[in-house]
Amino acid sequence: MASIQYLIDSICSSLTVESLYKLVEIEISKGSLGAFKVDDLIPGIQGADRSLDRESALALAQATVEDLAGRGRLRAESGCFYPVK
């Protein structure tokens, strides 16, 4: 998967890497276990940058969770992502 910043630049999004991380934190805070699916991030991403279509928002969501999982901040299990405490 391409880097988050590369995707942001290539689709000319007004979002930042930090704002995408913040959207993940918001999604984590919604659930009792902090679990969420990639698709759960799409409304927040599209709300923050209304110019994005669903596919672009999904690409950003996937790149963000993969980046955070690679950094050891999220873990994937059965299609869901959980915060690593």
C-alpha positions in Angstrom: 0.0 0.0 0.0 1.2 3.5 -0.8 2.2 5.8 2.0 -0.5 8.0 3.5 1.2 11.2 2.4 1.6 10.0 -1.2 -2.1 9.2 -1.3 -3.0 12.5 0.1 -0.9 14.3 -2.5 -2.0 12.2 -5.4 -5.7 12.7 -4.8 -5.2 16.4 -3.9 -6.9 15.9 -0.5 -6.9 18.7 2.1 -6.4 16.1 4.9 -3.1 15.6 6.7 -1.6 12.5 8.1 -2.2 13.8 11.6 -5.9 14.5 10.8 -6.3 10.9 9.6 -4.7 9.6 12.8 -7.1 11.8 14.8 -10.1 10.3 12.9 -8.9 6.8 13.9 -8.7 8.0 17.6 -12.2 9.3 17.3 -13.4 6.0 15.9 -11.6 4.1 18.7 -13.3 6.2 21.3 -16.8 5.3 20.0 -16.7 1.6 20.9 -16.4 0.0 24.2 -13.5 -2.2 23.1 -12.2 0.4 20.7 -12.8 -1.9 17.7 -13.7 -0.5 14.3 -13.6 -1.6 10.7 -11.9 0.3 7.9 -15.3 1.2 6.4 -16.2 3.0 9.7 -13.6 5.6 8.9 -15.1 6.6 5.5 -17.8 9.0 6.7 -15.3 10.9 8.9 -12.8 11.1 6.0 -15.5 12.3 3.6 -16.9 14.7 6.1 -13.4 16.2 6.6 -12.8 16.5 2.9 -16.1 16.6 1.0 -14.3 16.4 -2.4 -13.4 12.8 -1.9 -15.4 9.9 -3.4 -15.9 6.7 -1.5 -12.9 4.9 -3.2 -10.5 7.7 -2.4 -11.7 7.8 1.2 -11.4 4.0 1.5 -7.8 4.1 0.1 -6.9 6.7 2.7 -8.6 4.7 5.5 -6.7 1.5 4.5 -3.4 3.2 4.3 -3.9 4.8 7.7 -4.8 1.6 9.5 -2.0 -0.3 7.8 0.4 2.5 8.8 -0.8 2.5 12.4 -0.7 -1.4 12.5 2.8 -1.3 11.2 3.8 1.1 13.9 2.3 -1.2 16.5 -0.5 1.2 17.5 -3.3 -1.0 16.1 -3.8 -4.7 15.7 -6.0 -6.4 13.2 -8.3 -9.3 14.1 -11.1 -10.8 12.0 -11.5 -7.7 9.9 -11.5 -5.3 12.8 -8.8 -3.0 14.2 -8.2 -2.6 17.9 -5.9 -0.2 19.7 -2.7 -1.6 21.2 -2.5 -0.5 24.8 
